[in-house]
Structures are given as C-alpha cells and as structure tokens.
Amino acid sequence: MDISGNMLALLLALISGVLMAVQGTLNTALSKVIGLIEATFIVHVTGTIVLLVVLFVLRMGKGNLGAITTAPWYAYLGGIVGVFIIYLVAASIPAVGVANATTAIIVGQVLTAVLIDHFGGFGMERVPCGWNQVAGLVLLAIGAKLLLK
C-alpha cells in the first residue's frame, strides 16, 4: 500500500475510533432506559437490520457468502466477542466516564494488537514486536495514567 493508501487507512481507523466513543455513549444512554442486556440486544438487532439492507437490498457486498463454511472456526467468534464488547463498554462508561473508559479500551486494544501481531494470532501475518513498540506501549500507559482521574 502506498503512502496515500496508508493515510486513508489511518483516517478510516481514526473515524472508527471516533464512532466507537460515540457508540459507547449511545449504548450507555439506551441501557439506562431499557437495561444493559436489553440494550446490547437492541444494538445487535438494529445492526443486523442495517446489514441485511446493505447486503440484500442495496447489494453492496463484494464478498462471497457461499464460502462461509471454509472460514476457520475461531473466525465465527467475532459476533460473540462483539456482544461482550457492547455490554462491557456500556457497563463501564457510567462508572468511570466516557474518556476514562475509552482510554482503558485503547490501552487494551493496542496491547492486544501488539501481541496478535507479534505472534501472528488468528491467521494474521506475523509482525514482530520491537523496542519501538515496547516504548510506544510504555508511553501509551503513561498517557493513559495522565488521562485517568
């Protein structure tokens, strides 16, 4: 991927991060009204409806659903993990606030991502961890400590 492609990918990731913070806040607001597990359910139902429209009405999918049985077993765990993510984010935000919860989320994401890269977890290409990643994790942890109240 060239530099402009990398910049676009990073911009998309940045937007994803913005949306994650907004989503967590919205899910928390919903959970305060209808309950935490109920909000987690509604979030997944509404997401499923949107994806059904995108895939089957707008025909925007470019993949191959027919290949679904060829994916490794662990690839199907993403939906289950997603349920826990929605639940845990919505549970943590009221207790510690959006900024503190998001900070903890980011630290957990980056630490896990470095480990997955280093070991080539879940079929990903191995990207060995070097001193620069370790230094980045240390600085991230220091930054997180400064952000947390």
C-alpha positions in Angstrom: 0.0 0.0 0.0 1.4 3.4 -0.9 1.6 6.4 1.5 -1.7 7.9 0.4 -3.3 4.4 0.9 -1.8 4.2 4.3 -3.1 7.7 5.2 -6.6 6.8 4.0 -6.4 3.6 6.1 -5.3 5.6 9.2 -8.0 8.2 8.6 -10.6 5.4 8.4 -9.2 3.9 11.7 -9.4 7.4 13.3 -13.0 7.7 12.2 -13.7 4.2 13.6 -12.2 5.4 17.0 -14.5 8.4 17.0 -17.5 6.2 16.2 -16.6 3.8 19.0 -16.6 6.5 21.6 -20.0 7.8 20.2 -21.4 4.3 20.1 -20.4 3.5 23.6 -22.1 6.7 24.8 -25.3 6.0 22.8 -25.4 2.4 24.1 -24.9 3.6 27.6 -27.8 6.1 27.2 -30.0 3.3 25.9 -29.0 0.9 28.6 -30.0 3.5 31.3 -33.6 3.4 29.9 -34.1 -0.3 29.0 -31.4 -2.2 30.8 -27.9 -3.3 29.9 -28.5 -6.7 28.3 -31.6 -5.4 26.6 -29.6 -2.5 25.1 -26.9 -5.0 23.9 -29.7 -7.0 22.2 -31.3 -3.9 20.5 -27.8 -2.7 19.3 -27.2 -6.1 17.6 -30.7 -6.3 16.2 -30.5 -2.8 14.6 -27.1 -3.5 13.3 -28.3 -6.8 11.7 -31.2 -4.9 10.1 -28.9 -2.3 8.6 -26.6 -5.1 7.3 -29.5 -7.0 5.8 -30.5 -3.9 3.9 -26.9 -3.2 2.8 -26.3 -6.8 1.7 -29.6 -7.9 0.2 -31.5 -4.7 -0.8 -28.7 -2.4 -1.8 -26.4 -5.3 -2.9 -23.3 -3.6 -1.7 -21.5 -6.7 -0.6 -18.4 -7.7 -2.6 -17.6 -10.9 -0.8 -18.7 -14.5 -1.2 -21.2 -15.7 1.5 -21.0 -19.1 -0.2 -17.5 -19.5 1.3 -18.8 -19.2 4.8 -18.1 -22.9 5.6 -14.4 -22.5 4.7 -13.5 -20.0 7.4 -11.6 -21.3 10.4 -13.8 -22.0 13.5 -12.4 -19.1 15.5 -13.4 -16.6 12.9 -17.0 -17.0 14.0 -16.3 -15.8 17.5 -16.3 -12.2 16.5 -20.0 -11.9 16.9 -19.8 -13.4 20.4 -16.9 -11.1 21.3 -19.0 -8.1 19.9 -21.8 -8.9 22.4 -19.3 -8.7 25.3 -17.7 -5.5 23.9 -21.1 -3.7 23.7 -22.1 -4.9 27.1 -18.8 -4.1 28.8 -18.4 -0.6 27.3 -22.0 0.3 28.2 -21.3 -1.0 31.7 -18.0 0.8 32.2 -18.9 4.3 30.9 -21.5 5.2 33.7 -18.9 4.1 36.3 -15.8 5.9 35.1 -17.0 8.3 32.3 -16.5 8.2 28.5 -12.9 9.5 28.5 -11.6 7.1 31.2 -13.4 4.1 29.7 -12.2 4.9 26.2 -8.7 5.4 27.5 -8.7 1.9 29.1 -10.3 0.5 25.9 -7.5 1.9 23.8 -4.7 0.6 26.1 -6.3 -2.8 26.0 -6.7 -2.7 22.2 -3.2 -1.6 21.5 -1.6 -4.1 23.9 -3.7 -7.0 22.4 -3.0 -5.8 18.9 0.8 -5.8 19.5 0.5 -9.4 20.9 -1.6 -10.6 18.0 0.9 -9.0 15.5 3.9 -10.4 17.3 2.6 -14.0 17.4 0.6 -13.9 14.2 -2.6 -14.7 16.0 -5.8 -15.8 14.3 -4.1 -16.3 11.0 -2.7 -12.8 10.7 0.7 -12.2 9.2 3.4 -12.1 11.9 4.7 -8.6 12.7 7.4 -9.0 15.3 7.4 -6.6 18.3 10.5 -4.4 18.6 11.7 -1.9 21.1 9.8 0.9 19.4 6.5 -0.9 20.1 7.5 -1.6 23.7 8.4 2.1 24.1 5.1 3.1 22.4 3.2 0.9 24.9 5.1 2.4 27.8 4.3 5.9 26.6 0.7 4.9 26.0 0.4 3.6 29.5 1.9 6.9 30.9 -0.5 8.9 28.7 -3.4 6.8 30.0 -2.3 7.3 33.6 -2.3 11.1 33.0 -5.8 11.0 31.4 -7.3 8.9 34.1 -8.7 10.7 37.1 
